Amino acid sequence: MNTPGTKSRGFVGTLNNVQLSDILQMCCIGGTSTAIRVTKDGREGTIYLVEGEIVHAEAGDISGEKAFFAIMGWNQGNFESILGQVPDTNSIVQSWQHLLLEACRRQDEDSPTQPLAKTDKDKPFAEIEDTRIRVLIVDDSSMMRKALATIFDETNFLIVGSAANGAEALDLIPSLTPDVITLDVNMPVMDGISTLKRIMIQFPLPTVMVSAMTQDGATITFDALKYGAVDFIPKPSQLSEDDKEEQIRLIREKIQLASKVSINSVRYIRRGRQEKQHIQGETELEYVACMVAGEGGYGALLKIVPQLDPNLPAAFLVVLYGATEHVDAFAHYLNQHSQITVQRATNGNAVQPGICYLVSGQEYATIEQSGRDLLLQLTPSSFPNRRGAADILMISLAEKFGPSTVGITLSGASSDGSDGLNELLHSGGKALVQSPETCLLKEMAEAALKKCDRALVIADDEIAAEITRIVRARAN
């Protein structure tokens, strides 16, 4: 072992009077670097910690996790710690929380059967059902891994492990069984996009990309959504003091939402690049399709918008819940990957056929008639948290365009759009609802179906074709 400099002796004792797991937990929480040497009946083993992480163990001829669990199984003996002593190698990559839980489970299996405790307080630690969200953090920066770990409170989240690159993460996933993975984009050995593709193939799990979400990074972030990522979060290092608490709340919320997604809907969108087409001749606006997408809606829109036919006499309006800068970047990305023109909606836009307008859920959009033109009127939402932007736009369309409108409700975590969709049906329009089993989050679709039992339930990858069928049938 590497022993440069003078090492200080920490603490000593016997395992008859104290649990080794308690000692390790105390050292890990305190971020201690130490070597804990345990002796019993001529046997000796050592567990090494570096900055609060268990990184190596050795006992006789064995090392790594096998040695760690062997030492943890010695219920008696003596121990001492040597502060600051570090190993020459790191043979353990799993988090200390996971290691201690597994050690408790093994000890419980080896112990005689006991009567069931009456309350969780009386149960052995390993028997208490842990309902926290299990998170695996993947980032090449140890500082970033720690920064992310500190964001997730221990009441609702359990950090089951961390990895410095995609290859390590793929090795850890089967044993750690995380509920959600946070995945950095730029990493050595195996980058985030390559890792994401393998996750989707080998063991589909809700994965949230950790991205700076700058204009330069937008393309790779949305590529990740196309390959199956649920969402993206900003890196903690980019949080300003002014909005730090709000950003932390948002990150926690995104991970909580990700943990609820349907595994069947976590998949790679296998779509080729769509070439831009141009409308031949003059086409008058005859139809309007209005979509609403919340959490998980990026993936649905990536299946729908690139497949829309630009030669239809229809305009497309999308209310998308997301930060304004994300909606801006997504409009640019969709425009590059779609047959139709996609642009960010602006106040006073004349609604034209062959164009898809993206409206942020943080603003209210209505339709106003101006001669032969329909104009978009945008105002900042007074109560963005109430999520009524889609209802307002659809009700406005029902009044101005009535039976020449189709409303589409996609994945999301609110009920926005359900009242507007119902109004469209009453005015003679059509209603489509993404089938809940293909939604990353079902609340929005389920709320729409409760209000609109005449809506057509349809999978996200079939919506573009159905819109085409409805518009052509109306035109004929």
N, C-alpha and C positions, 0 to 999 in steps of 0.2 A: 504494500500500500504506500501511497505517496504521503510522506510526513514531513514536509518542509517546515522549518521554523519551530517555535515552541508551542506545544498544544496544552491547553488548560483542561484539567479534569472538571467535568460538569457535576454529575450527581451519581451516587451509588445507592444500592439497596438490594432487597431480596424480593423475588416474585411471589413469596408467600403473603406479602403485605400490600402489594400494588400490582395492578394489571399492566402488562407490557403495552397493550393497546392504548391505555390512558397516557402512558409516557410518550408514545409516538404521536398521538393526536395533539398533545400539548406542544411538542416540538414542531409539528407541521403547521399548526395555527400560528405559532410564534415565528415562523420563517427561519428556524434554526438550522445551522450546518453543524453536524455532529456525527460521531460514530457511536452506536450503542452496542456494547459487547455483553453478551449473555453467556454464562457458564452454568452447566448442570451435569453432575456425575461424570466429570472428565470430558464432557463435550463442550465445544465453544463455537459460538456463532456471532456474527457482527452484521448489524443493519446500518447502512450509511444514508444520511440525509444531507441534501444540499439545498439551502435556502427554502426549507420547508417541504421539499419533495423527497420521497423515498426513491433513491436512484440505484442502489445496489445492495446485495446481501450475499453472505457466504457462510457456509457451515460445513467444515470438513472438506470433502471433495466436490460439493455441489455449490452452485451460485445462482443468482437471479431470483426469480419468483419462487422457484422450488425451495431454495434455501430460506427465503423469507417465511414461507408458510410452515416450514419445519421448525424454525426458531419460535414462531408464534404458538406452535403447539406445545412448547415446553411450559407447563403450567407452574413449575417451580424452578428455583435456581437463583443465581446472583446476577446483578447487572451493574454496569458502570458506563458513563458517557465520556467521550473525549471530544471536547468542543473544537470545531474547526478542522477536524481530520476529514479529508476527502478521498474517495477511491480513485484508482487509475482508470476505471471503466464504469460506464453506466449500463447495467444489465436489466433495469426495470424501467418501463415507460408508462405503465398505468398510474393513474392518480392515486394518492394516498387514501382518499376516501373509498375508492373501489377496493383497494388492497385490504383495508381494515374490515370492510363489510364482508368480503370473501373469507377473511380469516375467522371472523365471528361465525359465519355460516358453517365453515368446516369444523370448528370447535363444537358447535351445536349438534352437528351430525354425529360427532364422535362421543358425545355425552349421553348418559342414560336418558330415556324418555321421561319427561316430567309432566305433571298435570298442566293443562292449559291455564295460563294466567287469565284473570277476570278482566283486566284492563290493559291498554297499551303500556301504561306506566309500569305494570308488573311484568311485562313480557321481556324475554331476552332481546337484546338489540337486534339480532339477526331475524327475529320473528315478526318485528313490527313492519307492516306493509308501508313502503315508502311511496307516496303518491306524487312526489316532486317530479318536475320535468327533468329528464336525464339529458345533459348537454355534453357533447364532445366538441372541444375547441381545436381548430386546426389553423395554425399560423406559424410562419417560420421565425417570428420574433417572440422571444421569451417574454419580453416586456409587454407586448401586445396580448399574449395569452393571459398574463396575470391581470392586465387592465380589464380584459373582457370578463375574466372570472370574478373580479370584484364587483362588477355591475349586477350580477345575478344573486339576489338575496337567497340565503339558505333556507328560507321558509318555503319558497315556491320552486326553487331550482336546485339541482344536484349536478355539479361538474364531475362527470364520471371519468374524464380523462382529457389529455391534450396531446397534440402531435405537431411536429415541426414541419411536416410536409405531407403530401397526399399518400405517398407509399406507406408511411407510418400509420396514417389514419386507416387505410384499407386493412392493415394487419390488425388494428385494434377493434374495429367495428364489431366483428362477430362475438368477441368476448365481452365488450362493454355494453352492447345493446342500447345505444343511445336513442332517445326519442327525437332529438333534433341535433343536427350538425351545423356548426358555424364554420364556414370555409373561406379562407383567404384566397385571393385571386392569384397574386404573384408569389410563388414559392419555388425554391430549388428542388431538385430531384424529381418531383412531380407537381406541376402547377395545379391551380384550382379547377380549371376547365377540364383538364384530363382526368383529374380525380372525380369530378362530378359525373362525367360520362360513365366511369366505372362503377360509381355508387349506384347510378340508375339501372345499370345492367345487373350487378351482382346482388345488391340488397337495397332496393329503393327505400329511401328514408327522407323525411322532410329536411331539406338542406337550405340554409340561409347564407347567402354570400356576404362577406365582409368587404365592402368596397368604399373607396373614397368618393365615388359617384361624382367625379368631376366630368366636364364635357369630354375630356380625352378618354376617361374610363367608362363612359356610358355604353359604348358599343359592346365591350367585353362583358359588362354587367348584364345587358339585355340578351347577349348570346347565352349567358349562363341560365337565364330564365327560359330560353328556348330549349336548352338541354335538360331542363327539369328542376332547376332551383325554384324554391317557393317564393323567396323574396330576397331583399338585400338590406343591409344595415350599414350606417356610417362607422368608420373606425373611431374608437374612443378618443384617439389623439387629436382628432379634428373638432372636438367639442369645445365651444367657447364657454366661458364662465357664465355668460348671460343666459344661455339656454341649456346648460349642462343637465339640470334636473329633468327638463322636458325631454331631452334626447335620451337620457337613461330610461325614462318611463317608456319612450317609444321603442327602444331596443327590447326591453322586457316584454312589452306587448306583442311585438313581432314574433318573438320566440314562443310565447304562449299560443298565439294563433297558429304558428307553424306546427306546434305539437298536436293540433287538433285535425290536421288535414288528413284526407283519405289517402291511404297508401296506394290504392288503385289509380289515383289521379296524379301521382308523382311519376312522371315519365318524360322521356325525351321526345320533343316535337320533331318528327322526321319530315321536314319540309325543305325542299330545295329553294334556291334563290329565285324570286319572281322578277321577271323582266317588266319594266315599266311599259305600259301600253298607252296609246293616245286615242281619244275619242274622235271618231271620223265624223266630220260635218257638225252642224248645229244640233244640239239635243236640248229639249226643254225639260225642266224639272217637273216630273210627274209623281214622284214618290220620295218619302223620307223614311230612313231607318234610324232608330235611336236606341243605343245600347248603354247600359250602365254596368260598370265593373268596379268591384272593391278589392279587398285583399284576395290574392290568388287570381285576379282578373287579367294580369299581364299575360300569363300563359294562355288563357282563353283567347284574348285578342290576337296573340301571335298565331293562333290557328285560324282566326276568322278574317282579319283585315287583309293579310297578303293574298287571300283567295277571292276577294271581292272583284267583280267584273266592272271595269271602268266605263264600259259602253252601256251600262244600264242607265235609264233616265231617272236615276235616284241619287240623292245625297245621303251621307252617313254622318250621324252625330254620335259621339261617344263621351259620356260622363265618366271620368276615371278618377278614383280616389287615390291620391298620392301627393307628395310635396310638389309644389308648382314647378320647381326646377326638374323634377323627375318626369313630370308630364311633358314638359318642353322637350327634354332629351328623348323621351319615348316616341313623341311625334316625329322627330327627326329620324330615329331608327326605323320606325315603321315605313316612313316614306322611302327609305333606301331599300326596303325589302318587300315592297308591295307593288301590285300592278296599278293601283289607283294612286292618286295624289293624296298624301296625308299631311295635314298642317295643324298647327296650334290655332284654336279658335281665338279670334279677337273681336272686340266690340265693333259692330257695324259691318261684319262680314256678310256679303251676299251669299246665301246658301245656293250652291251650284251643283249640278249633277256630276258624278265622277270624282267627287272630292269627299274625303273623310276629315271631319273637324273634331279635334280632341278638346274637350272642356274639362277643366279641373273641378273636382268635387268641392273645392274651396270657393267656388264662385257660382252665382246663379245665372242661368242662361234662359232667355225666352225668345220667341219668334215674333217679329213684327212685320206686317205687310206694308210694303212701300211700292205702290204701283203694281207692276208684275213681279216684283222681287220679294223674296223673303229675306229679312235681315236678322242676324243674331244680335241680341242685346245682352251684354255681359255686365254684371255688377258683383262686387265682392260679397261673399256670403256673410250675413250678419251673425249667423250661428252655425259655423261649419261643423261643429261637433254633433249637431242634430241630424246631419246628413239628409237633407231634403232636396239637393240639387237635381237629381234625376226626376223626382216627382214633379217639380216645378216645370222642367223642360218638356216632359211628356204631356202634362196637362195643357201647356201652351200649344204643343203640336196638335193635340186633340181638338182644340178650339179652331186652329187656323188651317189644318190640313186633313183632319178627320179620318175618313176611310182610306186615304192614301198614305197611311202611316203604319209601320210595324215597330213595336217596342220589343226589346230583347234584354232580359235580365241574366247576368252572368254571376260568377263566383263573387262572394263578398260576405262581410260580417255584420251587416245591418239589414234593415227592412226597406231602405230607400228604393224607390222604383215600383213598389207594389201598388200604391195608390194611383200613380201615373199610368201604369200598365192597365189597370182596371178602367181608368178613364178612356184610354185609347180603344179598348174593347167596346165600351158603351157608345163611342163615336163612330163605330163601324170599322175600326182598324184591326190589325192582327197583333197577336202576342206570342212571343217565344220565350221559353224559360230553359236555361241550361239544365240538363238533367243533374239532380243533386249528386248522383254517384260519380259524375265527372268533374264536380266542383272541388277545388281545394278547400273552400269553406262554404257550407251549405245554407247558412242563415238567409242570405239574400234571395236565393232561389226558392227556398221553402216558404218564406214570407210571401213571395209573389204567387206561388201556387195556392196558398190559402185564400188569397183575395181573388185570384183569377183561375177558376177551375176550367175555363174554356181555353186556357193557354196551351199551346203545343209544347210538350216536353221533348227536348232534343239534345243529343250529345254535342259538345262544343265543336268537334271537328266536322259536324254536318250542318252547322248554322249558316255558313256562307252559301252553300248550295241551296238551302231552304229560302234564304233571302232572295236569291236569284229567281227561284221558282215563283215566289209570291209577287215580285215586281213584274215579271213577265206576264203572269196571269192577269194582273191588274191592267197592264198596258194593252193587253189583247181584248 
